[in-house]
Amino acid sequence: MAGPNGEKAPKTSGYLMSGSILSFASLMLILMSFASPYWLASWQDTYSPFQNMGLWEFCFRRFRYPNYQFDKLFDGCHYVFSPEYFVIWEWLLPGWLMAVQTFVTLALMFSCSAQILSTLLLVRWPLNFVFRYQWQLLGFCTVLNAAKSFCLLLAVAIFGGQCWRRDWLLYPNFNYLSWSYALAVIAMILGIFASYSFFLDSKKMLLRKKESSNLVVQMHATNVGSQIYL
């Protein structure tokens, strides 16, 4: 496979392959963490009215909100913005939890964008564009994965520090961080390694591009010198 000027395109490097695999695995974990309702859960032996929750869903078992004047039981799992939770929406979604939702959503967007770019690099399509701007695309993959990991770091740090607040869910000592939260942490770590792999490949491609440019300049200077001598 040749580039736009007829030169042979380099083979896919190990850094690009490993970075793409790590980036894809991180994306899958973010999707699972984003959609699953197990960021926080209650120990079964405590029989707490709170069961479990995710970024977009809360599950209760015959729960009475003490500040609501009517005797209403909240039971089952419902979307956080559903009519069922309308009367306690402000209590369920404090500002810090909305910040967590925002950061995880941004991380998902960054991860999807990075995966699209890494796929283009792997399949080399469109060929001329990828061949010409390969190190720039690798740089974008590096930045996007780093931004994703930073957003996830903020999300897990905020959630881990605030989820046991006594002015939020009742009986916070009965709760524990569950597997959806753990997936977000693992996705953050994989994103860091993916960003580093893309960075190494970008650095390698940039050095190769500079060496090629220097070789072209030297050949041009040699040809000009030969013509002057003749």
Contacts in CASP RR format, 6 or more apart in sequence:
PFRMAT RR
TARGET T0000
AUTHOR 0000-0000-0000
METHOD contacts of the structure
MODEL  1
MAGPNGEKAPKTSGYLMSGSILSFASLMLILMSFASPYWLASWQDTYSPF
QNMGLWEFCFRRFRYPNYQFDKLFDGCHYVFSPEYFVIWEWLLPGWLMAV
QTFVTLALMFSCSAQILSTLLLVRWPLNFVFRYQWQLLGFCTVLNAAKSF
CLLLAVAIFGGQCWRRDWLLYPNFNYLSWSYALAVIAMILGIFASYSFFL
DSKKMLLRKKESSNLVVQMHATNVGSQIYL
1 8 0 8 1.000
1 9 0 8 1.000
1 124 0 8 1.000
1 127 0 8 1.000
2 8 0 8 1.000
2 9 0 8 1.000
3 9 0 8 1.000
3 127 0 8 1.000
3 128 0 8 1.000
3 131 0 8 1.000
4 128 0 8 1.000
4 131 0 8 1.000
4 132 0 8 1.000
7 212 0 8 1.000
9 124 0 8 1.000
9 127 0 8 1.000
9 131 0 8 1.000
10 208 0 8 1.000
12 122 0 8 1.000
13 201 0 8 1.000
13 204 0 8 1.000
14 201 0 8 1.000
15 197 0 8 1.000
15 198 0 8 1.000
15 200 0 8 1.000
15 201 0 8 1.000
15 204 0 8 1.000
16 118 0 8 1.000
16 121 0 8 1.000
16 122 0 8 1.000
16 138 0 8 1.000
16 197 0 8 1.000
16 198 0 8 1.000
16 201 0 8 1.000
17 122 0 8 1.000
18 197 0 8 1.000
19 118 0 8 1.000
19 141 0 8 1.000
19 193 0 8 1.000
19 194 0 8 1.000
19 197 0 8 1.000
19 198 0 8 1.000
19 201 0 8 1.000
20 115 0 8 1.000
20 118 0 8 1.000
20 119 0 8 1.000
20 121 0 8 1.000
20 122 0 8 1.000
20 194 0 8 1.000
22 190 0 8 1.000
22 191 0 8 1.000
22 193 0 8 1.000
22 194 0 8 1.000
22 197 0 8 1.000
23 111 0 8 1.000
23 114 0 8 1.000
23 115 0 8 1.000
23 118 0 8 1.000
23 141 0 8 1.000
23 145 0 8 1.000
23 190 0 8 1.000
23 191 0 8 1.000
23 194 0 8 1.000
23 198 0 8 1.000
24 115 0 8 1.000
24 118 0 8 1.000
25 190 0 8 1.000
26 111 0 8 1.000
26 145 0 8 1.000
26 148 0 8 1.000
26 187 0 8 1.000
26 188 0 8 1.000
26 190 0 8 1.000
26 191 0 8 1.000
26 194 0 8 1.000
27 108 0 8 1.000
27 111 0 8 1.000
27 112 0 8 1.000
27 114 0 8 1.000
27 115 0 8 1.000
27 187 0 8 1.000
29 183 0 8 1.000
29 184 0 8 1.000
29 186 0 8 1.000
29 187 0 8 1.000
29 190 0 8 1.000
30 104 0 8 1.000
30 107 0 8 1.000
30 108 0 8 1.000
30 111 0 8 1.000
30 148 0 8 1.000
30 152 0 8 1.000
30 183 0 8 1.000
30 184 0 8 1.000
30 187 0 8 1.000
31 108 0 8 1.000
32 180 0 8 1.000
32 183 0 8 1.000
33 39 0 8 1.000
33 104 0 8 1.000
33 180 0 8 1.000
33 181 0 8 1.000
33 183 0 8 1.000
33 184 0 8 1.000
33 187 0 8 1.000
34 55 0 8 1.000
34 104 0 8 1.000
34 105 0 8 1.000
34 108 0 8 1.000
35 56 0 8 1.000
36 54 0 8 1.000
36 179 0 8 1.000
36 180 0 8 1.000
36 183 0 8 1.000
37 52 0 8 1.000
37 53 0 8 1.000
37 54 0 8 1.000
37 56 0 8 1.000
37 57 0 8 1.000
37 58 0 8 1.000
37 59 0 8 1.000
37 77 0 8 1.000
37 180 0 8 1.000
38 52 0 8 1.000
38 54 0 8 1.000
38 178 0 8 1.000
38 179 0 8 1.000
38 180 0 8 1.000
38 181 0 8 1.000
39 53 0 8 1.000
39 54 0 8 1.000
39 55 0 8 1.000
39 159 0 8 1.000
39 163 0 8 1.000
39 177 0 8 1.000
39 178 0 8 1.000
39 180 0 8 1.000
39 181 0 8 1.000
39 184 0 8 1.000
40 52 0 8 1.000
40 53 0 8 1.000
40 54 0 8 1.000
40 163 0 8 1.000
40 169 0 8 1.000
40 175 0 8 1.000
40 176 0 8 1.000
40 177 0 8 1.000
40 178 0 8 1.000
40 181 0 8 1.000
41 51 0 8 1.000
41 52 0 8 1.000
41 53 0 8 1.000
41 175 0 8 1.000
41 176 0 8 1.000
41 178 0 8 1.000
42 48 0 8 1.000
42 50 0 8 1.000
42 51 0 8 1.000
42 52 0 8 1.000
42 171 0 8 1.000
42 174 0 8 1.000
42 175 0 8 1.000
42 176 0 8 1.000
43 174 0 8 1.000
43 175 0 8 1.000
43 176 0 8 1.000
46 171 0 8 1.000
46 174 0 8 1.000
48 61 0 8 1.000
48 170 0 8 1.000
48 171 0 8 1.000
48 174 0 8 1.000
48 175 0 8 1.000
49 60 0 8 1.000
49 61 0 8 1.000
49 62 0 8 1.000
49 63 0 8 1.000
49 64 0 8 1.000
49 170 0 8 1.000
50 58 0 8 1.000
50 59 0 8 1.000
50 60 0 8 1.000
50 61 0 8 1.000
50 63 0 8 1.000
50 169 0 8 1.000
50 170 0 8 1.000
50 171 0 8 1.000
50 174 0 8 1.000
50 175 0 8 1.000
51 59 0 8 1.000
51 60 0 8 1.000
51 61 0 8 1.000
51 76 0 8 1.000
51 77 0 8 1.000
52 59 0 8 1.000
52 178 0 8 1.000
53 59 0 8 1.000
53 169 0 8 1.000
54 180 0 8 1.000
55 97 0 8 1.000
55 100 0 8 1.000
55 101 0 8 1.000
55 104 0 8 1.000
56 79 0 8 1.000
56 80 0 8 1.000
56 81 0 8 1.000
56 101 0 8 1.000
57 77 0 8 1.000
57 78 0 8 1.000
57 79 0 8 1.000
57 80 0 8 1.000
58 77 0 8 1.000
58 78 0 8 1.000
58 80 0 8 1.000
58 85 0 8 1.000
58 92 0 8 1.000
59 76 0 8 1.000
59 77 0 8 1.000
59 78 0 8 1.000
60 74 0 8 1.000
60 75 0 8 1.000
60 76 0 8 1.000
61 75 0 8 1.000
61 76 0 8 1.000
62 73 0 8 1.000
62 74 0 8 1.000
62 75 0 8 1.000
63 73 0 8 1.000
63 74 0 8 1.000
63 75 0 8 1.000
64 71 0 8 1.000
64 72 0 8 1.000
64 73 0 8 1.000
64 74 0 8 1.000
65 72 0 8 1.000
65 74 0 8 1.000
65 87 0 8 1.000
65 88 0 8 1.000
65 91 0 8 1.000
66 170 0 8 1.000
67 91 0 8 1.000
68 87 0 8 1.000
68 88 0 8 1.000
72 87 0 8 1.000
74 84 0 8 1.000
74 85 0 8 1.000
74 88 0 8 1.000
78 84 0 8 1.000
78 85 0 8 1.000
79 85 0 8 1.000
80 89 0 8 1.000
80 92 0 8 1.000
80 93 0 8 1.000
81 89 0 8 1.000
85 92 0 8 1.000
91 168 0 8 1.000
94 162 0 8 1.000
94 165 0 8 1.000
94 168 0 8 1.000
96 158 0 8 1.000
96 159 0 8 1.000
96 162 0 8 1.000
97 159 0 8 1.000
97 162 0 8 1.000
99 154 0 8 1.000
99 158 0 8 1.000
100 155 0 8 1.000
100 158 0 8 1.000
100 159 0 8 1.000
103 151 0 8 1.000
103 152 0 8 1.000
103 154 0 8 1.000
103 155 0 8 1.000
103 158 0 8 1.000
104 151 0 8 1.000
104 152 0 8 1.000
104 155 0 8 1.000
104 184 0 8 1.000
106 147 0 8 1.000
106 148 0 8 1.000
106 151 0 8 1.000
107 147 0 8 1.000
107 148 0 8 1.000
107 149 0 8 1.000
107 151 0 8 1.000
107 152 0 8 1.000
107 155 0 8 1.000
107 187 0 8 1.000
110 144 0 8 1.000
110 145 0 8 1.000
110 147 0 8 1.000
110 148 0 8 1.000
110 151 0 8 1.000
111 144 0 8 1.000
111 145 0 8 1.000
111 148 0 8 1.000
111 187 0 8 1.000
113 144 0 8 1.000
114 140 0 8 1.000
114 141 0 8 1.000
114 144 0 8 1.000
114 145 0 8 1.000
114 148 0 8 1.000
114 194 0 8 1.000
117 137 0 8 1.000
117 140 0 8 1.000
117 141 0 8 1.000
117 144 0 8 1.000
118 141 0 8 1.000
118 198 0 8 1.000
120 130 0 8 1.000
120 137 0 8 1.000
121 130 0 8 1.000
121 134 0 8 1.000
121 137 0 8 1.000
121 138 0 8 1.000
121 141 0 8 1.000
124 130 0 8 1.000
124 131 0 8 1.000
130 137 0 8 1.000
134 205 0 8 1.000
135 202 0 8 1.000
135 205 0 8 1.000
135 206 0 8 1.000
135 209 0 8 1.000
138 198 0 8 1.000
138 199 0 8 1.000
138 201 0 8 1.000
138 202 0 8 1.000
138 205 0 8 1.000
139 198 0 8 1.000
139 199 0 8 1.000
139 202 0 8 1.000
141 194 0 8 1.000
141 195 0 8 1.000
141 198 0 8 1.000
141 202 0 8 1.000
142 195 0 8 1.000
142 198 0 8 1.000
142 199 0 8 1.000
142 202 0 8 1.000
143 195 0 8 1.000
145 191 0 8 1.000
145 192 0 8 1.000
145 194 0 8 1.000
145 195 0 8 1.000
145 198 0 8 1.000
146 191 0 8 1.000
146 192 0 8 1.000
146 195 0 8 1.000
148 188 0 8 1.000
148 191 0 8 1.000
149 188 0 8 1.000
149 189 0 8 1.000
149 191 0 8 1.000
149 192 0 8 1.000
149 195 0 8 1.000
152 184 0 8 1.000
152 185 0 8 1.000
152 187 0 8 1.000
152 188 0 8 1.000
153 188 0 8 1.000
155 184 0 8 1.000
156 181 0 8 1.000
156 184 0 8 1.000
156 185 0 8 1.000
156 188 0 8 1.000
159 181 0 8 1.000
160 177 0 8 1.000
160 181 0 8 1.000
162 168 0 8 1.000
163 169 0 8 1.000
163 172 0 8 1.000
163 175 0 8 1.000
163 177 0 8 1.000
164 172 0 8 1.000
164 173 0 8 1.000
164 175 0 8 1.000
165 172 0 8 1.000
166 172 0 8 1.000
169 175 0 8 1.000
END
